[in-house]
Amino acid sequence: MSDDEFLPHFIEAIGADNGAVTLDTPLSSIEVWDSIAYLNVMALVDEKMGVTLDPELMVAAETPRAILEQARKGVAP
């Protein structure tokens, strides 16, 4: 999945406003980033990319780009 394909799906999954988030926005600065958003993104990656992310790597991710990079690697628990 390309950067341009991932970002709109990410924004929808977390319930953010369009334009409020970029691939390099720190997750900690995203107001709607919470446990539900985290689970929604895990489900998104599984559904759209067929990858189950390692929860520890997901927690360590600092930006949406970091999540996408882990998904591209196909990291599985």
Secondary structure, DSSP 4 states (H G I P E B T S, - for coil): --HHHHHHHHHHHHTPPTTS--TTS-GGG-TT-SHHHHHHHHHHHHHHH-----HHHHHH--SHHHHHHHHHHT---
